[in-house]
Amino acid sequence: MRKSRLFFSLVILLLLIAITVFFLFPILLAIMNSFKTQGEMFKSVIEWPKTLHWDNYKYVLTEAHLPRSLYNTFVITFLSIVGIVVCSALAGYKLSRTPGKLSSAIFFLFLASMLIPFYSIMFSLIQISTKLHIDGSIYRLPLVYIGLGVNFAVFLYHGFVKSVPRELEESAQMDGCGQLQTFVRIIFPLLIPITMTIVILDILWVWNDFMLPLIMITNYKSYTLVLLASTFFSQYSNEWSYILSILILASLPVILIYLIFQRYIVKGIADGAVKG
């Protein structure tokens, strides 16, 4: 029995190692080839670079204006996340604490909007954004992200708020706190686990999004990191050495954030869904 368990554990370990290598191998290839010239890359993709060509990173940092695109991406992501958290936390709390047919109907609309594919509303979104003059600016684009991202966040907050005892709110109201003060001082600090989950998931979404900036941003100075990488694709050739360099630099902040806060993702989603 002990030998069979040991054998089974060994098989599971080898399987996990194989899966890890399978997912990490493309990342390793991207890092290796980002230090190659275009000729070396076409000669052999899997061969380790003989010399590290830092000129690829130097070019994208200086000539391609990567710091400016990094700033644009950070601004869009930051404003979007703040807007999603504020709007969805308030909406989820109010809907959860206000039972009735109207609240149920509104919450159902939030859930139903999660089932609508983005591509089915893409052209209507472009027309509405153009008429409202919210396209083409990194400071107005977050409004679109907020509208698209609050539905899932409201679903998570709505379920998580139900786990917060009502007695805390009643005690705060007896001490003279209004409903908004009660939410800010008592309720929202208790929502930190689900808030961290929403923040991490939406950072990964907004930071790496390509389609929405592509259809909304037309000014090169407002390009995000992903859009900047797409400019090195052309009809006749692709500058893969520069593309990979940009993608590696663009992914570092997101990977760092994910590694630090990844434990909140599974816990937050499970708490928000199950308790709902």
Buried (B, 14 or more C-beta within 10 A) or exposed (E): EEEEEEEEEEEEEEEEEEEEEEEEEEEEEBEBBBBBBBEBBEEEEEEEBEEEBEEBBEBBBEEBBBEBBBBBBBBBBEBBBEBBBEBBBBBBBBBBBEEEEEBEEBBEEBEEBEEEEEEEEEEEBEEBBEEEEBBBBBEBBBBBBBBBBBBBBBBBBBBBBBBBEEEEBEEBBEEEBEBEEBBBEBBBEBBEBBBBBBBBBBBBBBBBBEEBBBBBBEEEEBBBBBBBBBBBEEEEEEBBBBBBBBBBBBBEBBEEBBEEBEEBBEEBBEBBEEBB
